[in-house]
């Protein structure tokens, strides 16, 4: 019989997996086993086991509270075509139409555990937009993105750029809190991102900053380690996209704040903002 993990060990394992995920080391352990490859190896060695449908691989520990058996990872839905430009005077109303269409959304399983749907926050005419992964406990309670500890750090990052939170627009890949703050499943993110892309097309910021690997993955439409996406400006739907660390990751590893500041300085350059602010 497997020994039950104590609470402290479980939390330490959860934090370690989140740490690796935020570094861009994506969840390779969740990918399905290639039975054909295993069979070929078994032919060569005459000793390697072959997993079949009748004998599935041993399930990984259920650290995040999601269903433990995941047969295959769904692909990332391609971004929709760019929507037509919306006049600045009409953007608030256009965003409200999207929010009204979402309604009391039940399109994916995330709605079952949410308290409040978290749509977005900020200026509909913002030149700078941030996209994170999904709401946490504080966001779920208040119905606003980035209002917890990670949100306070994001506010500081925005202030370091010489801006106020009210001058930017903030949204997430998914609008309902995943159980235990786990990473959104592909079907959940694919269900929600069409609304996110509509928000982006309405606001049409000059610069979009993806906070973390999950946001970068679903905005750009492919998986790639964060290290390969940072440090450069990506062309994205007629605007500039910059990838940096999620504030929650920076709280766990403050040593990376210098790297995140370098990313924000690229955004500042694209926006023509002063470089007078110093590293935080």
N, C-alpha and C positions, 0 to 999 in steps of 0.2 A: 504493500500500500504506500502510495506517495505521501511524503510528509508535507503538511500544510505550511506554507510560508507565514512567518509572523509579519505583523503590520509594517515594522521598520524595514525588513528585508524587501518586502513587496514594493514599498514606496521607493526604496533605493533602486530597485530594478526598473521601475517605471521611469524614474528620472534619468537613468542611464540610457534607456532606449530613446527617450525624447531627445537627449543630448546628441546621440548619434544621428537621429532623424534630422535635427536642426542643422547639423554639420553637412547635410546632404547625402549621408550614407543611408540610402533609401531601404525599405523593408524587404531585403532580399530573402529573408527567411519566410516570407509569406507567399513566395512564388510557387506555383505547383511543380511537383517533381516531373521531369521528363522521363516517362516510362521507357520510351524507345532508347534513350541514351543509357539508362540503367541496364536495359537488356543487352545492349551492345557491350557494355563493360563486363556484364556477367559472362558473356560468351568468351571474352578474352581471359578473364581471371578464373572462371568456373567457381567463383566463390561469392561474388557480389550479389546481395539480395535484390529482387525486383519487386517494386510495389505495384500492385494491381488495384482495380476497383474493389475487389473483394478484400484486399489487404492494404488499406490506405496508410500513408506515412503517419507517424506519431504526431498528434496535434501539438502545436507550440503552446506555451503557457498563455492563459487568457489575461494578460496584464491590464488591458484597457477596458474590459467589461463587454466587448463586442462578442458576437457569435464566434466560437472557437474554430469552427470548420469553414474554411474559405476554399472552395474548389478551384477557383481561377480568378485572376485579377482582370476586371473589365478594362477596356481601353479608354483612353481619354477622348471625350467628344471634341471634334474639331470646332474651333471658334466660329460663330456665325458671321455672316457678312456684316460689314460695317453699316450701321444705320445712318439715315440721313441727318445732316446737321440740324440742330435745334437752336433757334435764336436765344441769346442770353436771357432775354426777358421771359421766355417760355420754359426755361429748364426746370424750375421748381415745380411747375405744374406737370411737366412731362415725367419727372421722377415720382410725383404723387400718383400718376396713372399706373406706373409700374408697381408701386406699393399697393395700390388698390387691387390690382390684378393678382398679386400674391395672396391677398386676403389672409384668412386664417389657414395658411398653407398646410396641406396634408399630403403633398406630392411624394415624400419619401418618409422613411421610418423615423427620422430625427424629430419629427413633430411630436412623437409620443412622449418624449422626456423633457420637452422644453417648457419654460415658464413664459417667456416672451420672445417673439420673433425679433431679430436684430437686423434692421434694414440697412441703415447707414447713418452718418452724421456729418455735418459740415456745410460748406458753401457750394451750392449747385453750379456756381461759375468759377470754381477754384482752378487755379493753374497747376496745382499739385494735388495728386490723389495717392492715398495709401491703401493697399489691399493686404489684409491678413488672412489667417486660416479659417477661424471660426470663433464664435462667442465662447467665453469662459463663464464661470459661475456669476461673477459680478455683472457681466454683460447680459446674461440670461435673466438676471433679476431686474435690471434697469431698462433693458430694451435698447441699449446704446452700445456701439462698438468701442473697445479699448477704454474702459473706465476703471479697471482694476489696477494692480501693480504694474503690469506691462503697459497699460494705458498711461499711467503717470510717467513712465520712462519715455513713451512715444511723445507725450506732451513736451518733455524736456528736449527731445531730439528736434521737434518742430521749432521750439523756442531757440535752440542753438542755430537754426538756419535763418533766424531773424523773422520768423513768422509766428502767428497765433493759430491755435487749433481751429478757431472760427474761420480761418482763411483757407483751410484745406478741406478735402472731402475724404472720408474714411469708410471703407466697407470691408467685407470678408468674402471668402470663397463660398462658405455656407452660412445661412442666416439663422440656423438653430444650433444650439450647443450639442456637440457629440457627447455621448456618455463618457464620463471620466476624462473629458477633454482629449479623447483619443483623436488620431488623424481621421478626417472624413473618408469614408469609403468612396471608391470611384462612382458608384451609382448615385450616392448622395451628392457628391460634388457635381457630377454631370447633370443632375436634375436642377441644381441651383445656379450654376454658372451662366446659363442663358440670360437670367435676370441681371446678374452682375455685368455681363457684357453690354446689356442695354443701358445700365446705369453709366458705365464708362463712356458709351457712345453719346449719351445725353450731356454729361458733364464735359467730356472731351478735354481733359486737362492737357497741358503742355508736357508734363512729366508725370509718369505713373511709377510708384515705388512698390515693388513686390516684397512683402515682409516674410521671409522664410521660404523653405523649399516647396511647401505645398502650394502657396500662392503662385510662385514662379512656375510650377508644373502646370497648373490649370490655366494660367494666363497664356503661356507660351505654347501649350499643347503637347509637350513631351517631357519625359523625365530626364533629368540631368543633375549631377551633383552640384550643390550650391557653389563650390569652388570654381566650376567651369562657367558659371553664369555671372558671378560678381566681377567687378573691376572693368566693366565696359557698358556702353549704352546700346540697348537693343531697339531696333525699329519695331514699332508695335501700333498697328491700326491708326497710322498717321500721327503718332506721338512718340515720345521717348520713354522707354522702360528701363528702370534700374533695379537690380536685385540686391537685397541686403539681408542681414540677419533679422529674425523676429525679435521684438523686444523681450519676450519671455525667455528666449535663449540667452540674451545678453544679461538678464538677471541671474541666470545660472552660471554664466561664464563671462564676468565683467571684463576679462582680458581682451575680448573681441570688440569692445566698444570703439577702440581706435580704428579697427577695420571698418566698422559700421559708419563711423564719422567720415572716413575716406569716401564711402559710397554716397553719403549725403552731400558731400562737397561736389561730387559729379552732378548730382541733381541741381545743386545751387548754381553751378556753372551753366547748365542748360537753361535755367530760369533767369540768369543774369543777376543773381542775388550777390550781395557783398560777402566777401570772405573774411570779414572782420571778426566774426564769431570764432571762438576758440574751442578746442576739443573738450567735450564734457566727459 
